[in-house]
Amino acid sequence: MTFKELLKEKNDRLESVPLAMQSAMDKQQAKILKLINSQLSELTTTNGQIDVTAANIRQITIISDELKQVFLTKEYVNAVKEFAREFSAQTVLADQLIAAQFGNAAKTAAVEGSALAASAYIEIAKRSAIDALVGAPIDKEFIKPIQGILENAVVNGATFGETLEAVNQFVDGNANSVSRLKKYAKQITNDSFSVADRSYTSVISEALDNDWFYYSGTELDSTRCFCQERVGNYYHYKEIESWGDGKNLGDCNAGGGEWAGMIVGTNSKTIYSYLGGYNCTHSLIPVSEFIIPESDILRAKAKGFI
């Protein structure tokens, strides 16, 4: 494939891979709603109000335990494993893009050593993603809050209708709010995959002693100002690092050297991994200085970066 074809595939995957995992989580959401609606019918009520009884409280524990099992089904676990495998597939594209730009310079001992370190990092990123999708984080972000809603309803003798509405709103959202699971799924899948992709490329780029990057990606309806102003352009590494230091933000400066969506902890070093912020699906592609337009070189000189 040509450089442009590789770049397109890489960009497409930054969207499609997380979306596939989000689709798998959507299926679990439907199962959760069905399970809760079924199990809540086991609660005893008097005149529409939930009875404050030990049996009803025990039923809440049963519901919580069954909710945990929803995220351990074979179908869901296989989807998580497939998502994790895509991290490694993405590194293959990153390697091909770098080779297309730098040729033999990408085959030095230093670069190959960095590639090994970057691959080791990817394995850590995979485990973190898996944990976030089946481990304690999803229990904390999703299951525990549902349990809290149900426990409060039983202890305070809420009406059955109010309880059902509160749970359904939390799980499924409504016209004014996004479902908690959808929001969590989108951020975790987008960020874990994109940050891993950018970090892998950054480690190898450091070994290349590369000065220039292409701000790659496509614009979505949700694309924020920071990325809108930069996507499709070439930047010297000193300018990129200045963003992390809260400088040269242009019209996207939200005050205090920050921008909308900026990830806490972004600085001149982490900008290569965090880039535009939460849910950012853009990336920095190291490119040869020989393809940089003269106008970009002059701009970098005028700003004192070179």
SEZADO-930975 format. One line per 2 residues: their letters; for each residue y, z, x of C-alpha. Coordinates in pm, 1 decimal, decimal comma. Example, Ala and Ser with C-alpha at 12.3 -4.5 7.8 and 13.67 -1.06 7.14 Angstrom:
BEGIN
as = -450,0:780,0:1230,0  -106,0:714,0:1367,0
***
This chain:
BEGIN
mt = 0,0:0,0:0,0  359,4:-58,9:105,6
fk = 602,6:226,6:167,1  762,9:168,2:-175,1
el = 423,9:166,0:-348,4  318,6:488,0:-173,8
lk = 648,0:650,0:-265,3  610,5:550,2:-629,7
ek = 257,9:688,3:-648,8  367,1:1013,1:-485,6
nd = 658,6:1051,8:-727,2  443,5:964,5:-1027,9
rl = 188,1:1228,6:-927,6  455,8:1497,8:-895,1
es = 494,1:1456,2:-1270,8  147,9:1351,1:-1389,6
vp = -63,3:1612,3:-1206,4  125,4:1915,5:-1347,6
la = 134,1:1750,0:-1690,8  -246,3:1720,8:-1691,3
mq = -277,8:2093,1:-1623,8  -17,4:2170,6:-1888,5
sa = -222,8:1967,5:-2136,8  -527,3:2181,6:-2056,1
md = -320,1:2492,8:-2121,6  -201,4:2348,2:-2452,8
kq = -566,4:2336,9:-2562,3  -603,9:2703,5:-2472,4
qa = -294,0:2782,5:-2673,8  -452,3:2632,7:-2984,1
ki = -765,9:2841,1:-2922,8  -554,4:3153,8:-2881,4
lk = -376,2:3102,2:-3211,8  -706,4:3045,0:-3389,8
li = -862,3:3354,2:-3231,4  -566,5:3581,0:-3311,7
ns = -536,3:3464,0:-3670,0  -909,1:3522,2:-3717,6
ql = -920,6:3862,9:-3550,4  -609,5:3996,8:-3722,0
se = -786,2:3952,3:-4053,8  -1019,8:4233,5:-3941,3
lt = -733,9:4485,3:-3952,9  -726,4:4705,8:-4260,7
tt = -404,9:4717,2:-4460,2  -258,7:4904,9:-4754,5
ng = -9,6:4720,9:-4973,6  42,9:4465,3:-4697,7
qi = 107,7:4724,3:-4426,6  -129,8:4769,8:-4134,1
dv = -308,2:5105,1:-4149,3  -246,2:5337,7:-3856,0
ta = -610,2:5405,5:-3775,6  -830,5:5437,4:-3469,4
an = -1037,5:5143,1:-3592,9  -732,1:4916,0:-3603,6
ir = -622,3:5024,1:-3256,3  -971,6:4950,2:-3124,4
qi = -949,3:4607,5:-3285,4  -639,5:4534,8:-3075,8
ti = -840,7:4609,5:-2761,2  -1110,5:4369,8:-2878,5
is = -850,5:4097,5:-2935,7  -704,2:4149,1:-2586,3
de = -1047,6:4127,5:-2424,2  -1128,3:3806,9:-2611,2
lk = -793,6:3655,4:-2514,7  -881,8:3701,2:-2148,6
qv = -1202,4:3507,6:-2204,8  -1005,1:3209,8:-2336,9
fl = -877,0:3154,4:-1983,6  -1225,5:3177,6:-1836,0
tk = -1399,4:2906,4:-2037,1  -1583,4:2640,0:-1837,7
ey = -1352,4:2363,5:-1961,4  -1037,0:2549,6:-1863,0
vn = -1167,4:2668,2:-1525,0  -1272,8:2311,5:-1442,2
av = -921,1:2191,7:-1527,2  -775,7:2453,1:-1290,6
ke = -1015,3:2347,2:-1014,5  -917,9:1982,7:-1062,7
fa = -550,6:2079,3:-1044,8  -614,5:2259,9:-715,2
re = -799,2:1958,1:-572,6  -495,3:1741,9:-640,6
fs = -300,1:1943,5:-381,8  -515,8:1793,2:-107,2
aq = -498,2:1444,6:-259,8  -119,3:1469,2:-246,8
tv = -126,1:1542,5:126,4  -308,7:1213,8:184,5
la = -14,2:1028,3:32,3  228,9:1233,5:240,4
dq = 37,0:1140,0:557,2  37,3:772,5:461,7
li = 411,6:775,5:391,6  485,5:936,7:727,6
aa = 255,9:691,3:909,1  429,5:401,1:733,0
qf = 766,2:518,6:863,1  684,9:646,3:1210,7
gn = 370,4:459,5:1318,9  230,0:587,5:1648,6
aa = 490,9:863,8:1661,1  300,1:1027,9:1377,8
kt = -18,5:1038,5:1588,5  100,0:1263,9:1870,6
aa = -79,8:1587,6:1950,0  218,4:1788,9:1824,1
ve = 222,9:1612,6:1488,2  -153,6:1632,5:1446,2
gs = -142,4:2004,0:1531,5  128,1:2055,0:1269,1
al = -82,8:1862,6:1018,0  -365,2:2112,0:1071,6
aa = -125,7:2401,9:1014,5  14,5:2230,0:706,3
sa = -337,9:2177,6:569,5  -413,6:2546,9:618,4
yi = -100,2:2624,9:418,7  -217,9:2393,4:139,7
ei = -538,6:2597,3:107,6  -327,6:2910,1:56,7
ak = -112,3:2726,6:-198,5  -426,5:2623,0:-389,0
rs = -551,5:2981,1:-411,3  -210,6:3101,0:-529,0
ai = -203,9:2835,8:-801,5  -553,9:2923,1:-918,7
da = -465,6:3291,6:-931,4  -151,2:3217,0:-1131,9
lv = -353,5:3019,5:-1387,8  -659,6:3240,4:-1432,5
ga = -578,5:3571,9:-1264,5  -351,0:3872,1:-1301,9
pi = -23,2:3676,6:-1344,0  -131,3:3507,0:-1666,3
dk = -257,7:3843,2:-1791,3  82,2:3996,7:-1717,2
ef = 292,7:3709,0:-1849,9  93,6:3627,1:-2161,1
ik = -194,0:3852,1:-2263,0  -29,2:4191,3:-2205,4
pi = 280,1:4100,0:-2412,0  59,8:3990,7:-2703,2
qg = -131,1:4315,9:-2674,5  200,4:4502,1:-2680,5
il = 313,4:4324,1:-2998,0  -12,7:4410,4:-3171,8
en = -20,2:4772,3:-3052,2  335,4:4833,1:-3170,1
av = 255,2:4675,9:-3505,5  -43,6:4904,9:-3562,5
vn = 120,4:5223,0:-3434,9  432,4:5164,6:-3644,8
ga = 251,7:5043,3:-3956,0  420,1:4703,2:-3962,0
tf = 338,7:4458,4:-4236,6  59,1:4211,4:-4175,9
ge = 295,5:3918,9:-4239,4  553,7:4041,0:-3987,1
tl = 287,4:4092,0:-3722,8  134,6:3749,2:-3774,6
ea = 477,2:3586,8:-3753,6  571,1:3776,1:-3435,2
vn = 249,0:3678,4:-3258,5  266,8:3315,2:-3367,1
qf = 628,5:3291,0:-3252,9  539,5:3434,9:-2912,1
vd = 240,1:3206,1:-2865,2  362,9:2888,2:-3031,2
gn = 742,0:2921,5:-3023,3  972,3:2795,9:-3298,1
an = 1280,4:2580,2:-3348,0  1487,5:2819,3:-3137,4
sv = 1244,2:2914,2:-2861,8  976,3:2755,5:-2644,3
sr = 630,5:2908,6:-2649,4  581,4:3166,4:-2374,6
lk = 266,0:2990,7:-2254,0  427,9:2645,0:-2244,8
ky = 722,9:2779,7:-2046,9  493,7:2959,6:-1803,6
ak = 262,2:2658,9:-1769,0  547,9:2419,2:-1698,0
qi = 709,9:2633,7:-1432,1  388,5:2739,2:-1256,9
tn = 233,0:2393,0:-1244,7  552,8:2207,6:-1152,1
ds = 665,2:2456,7:-890,4  329,6:2526,7:-727,3
fs = 249,3:2156,4:-690,3  596,9:2038,0:-587,6
va = 666,4:2324,5:-347,0  328,1:2271,9:-179,7
dr = 396,3:1899,6:-147,9  742,5:1952,8:1,7
sy = 629,2:2231,8:234,5  344,0:2021,2:373,0
ts = 583,2:1735,8:447,9  838,9:1973,9:598,1
vi = 593,3:2120,6:850,1  496,1:1776,0:977,4
se = 855,2:1652,5:977,1  950,9:1941,5:1203,9
al = 697,4:1820,2:1460,4  833,7:1465,8:1432,8
dn = 1175,6:1601,4:1534,1  1308,9:1389,2:1251,6
dw = 1680,6:1383,5:1159,3  1693,5:1182,0:835,9
fy = 1542,9:1223,0:489,2  1532,6:1026,4:166,8
ys = 1587,3:1230,2:-151,1  1302,2:1090,3:-356,1
gt = 1199,0:1116,8:-719,8  1281,3:1001,5:-1069,6
el = 1537,5:1131,4:-1313,6  1410,6:1305,8:-1625,1
ds = 1598,7:1430,1:-1930,4  1577,5:1776,4:-1775,2
tr = 1707,5:1667,8:-1431,4  1989,2:1899,9:-1327,1
cf = 2320,8:1816,7:-1160,2  2201,8:1903,8:-808,4
cq = 1924,4:1644,1:-812,1  2116,2:1386,6:-1016,5
er = 2382,2:1369,0:-746,0  2131,3:1332,6:-460,8
vg = 1824,3:1142,0:-576,0  1792,6:797,3:-420,9
ny = 2018,7:878,1:-124,5  1967,8:942,1:248,2
yh = 2073,6:1267,0:413,7  2095,1:1404,9:765,6
yk = 1898,3:1726,4:807,5  2215,4:1922,8:887,7
ei = 2362,8:1828,3:551,0  2041,3:1930,4:373,7
es = 2048,3:2266,3:548,4  2412,7:2310,9:453,7
wg = 2309,8:2300,1:85,7  2077,1:2590,8:146,3
dg = 2374,5:2777,1:292,9  2573,4:2708,7:-24,8
kn = 2792,9:2435,4:122,3  2861,0:2070,1:33,8
lg = 2737,4:2120,9:-322,5  3001,2:1895,6:-476,3
dc = 3044,2:1918,1:-852,2  2718,1:2115,2:-879,4
na = 2859,6:2434,2:-728,4  2814,3:2692,8:-1003,6
gg = 3002,5:2951,4:-798,8  2911,5:3161,0:-500,9
ge = 2743,7:2868,8:-326,4  2473,4:2838,5:-591,7
wa = 2370,9:2567,9:-837,4  2199,4:2567,4:-1175,8
gm = 1825,7:2624,1:-1135,9  1847,8:2732,5:-772,3
iv = 1547,9:2940,2:-663,9  1628,6:3287,7:-536,3
gt = 1573,9:3291,9:-160,8  1694,0:2937,0:-101,2
ns = 1858,6:2905,1:241,1  1892,4:2654,9:523,8
kt = 1520,0:2685,8:602,6  1360,4:2716,4:258,5
iy = 1569,1:2433,4:109,4  1302,1:2189,9:233,4
sy = 1043,8:2361,0:11,1  1256,3:2479,4:-283,3
lg = 1495,4:2180,9:-292,8  1661,1:2150,8:-638,6
gy = 1508,0:2468,6:-774,1  1276,0:2571,9:-1054,7
nc = 1081,8:2283,3:-1210,5  1222,7:2039,3:-952,8
th = 984,7:1745,2:-903,4  1186,5:1571,3:-632,3
sl = 1102,1:1562,2:-263,1  1248,3:1496,8:79,8
ip = 1076,3:1212,3:261,6  1127,6:1192,7:639,7
vs = 1245,0:843,8:731,6  1322,6:655,6:1049,7
ef = 1687,5:646,3:1153,2  1653,4:269,0:1187,6
ii = 1649,1:219,3:809,6  1949,6:441,9:731,2
pe = 2240,8:246,0:582,3  2551,0:236,2:801,2
sd = 2755,5:394,6:522,0  2535,2:706,4:529,7
il = 2560,2:732,1:907,3  2939,7:707,0:887,6
ra = 2949,3:969,0:612,3  2737,0:1208,2:822,0
ka = 2967,1:1151,9:1119,8  3277,6:1210,6:909,6
kg = 3135,6:1543,4:793,8  3046,5:1643,8:1147,7
fi = 2669,8:1640,5:1107,8  2621,9:1388,9:1390,3
***
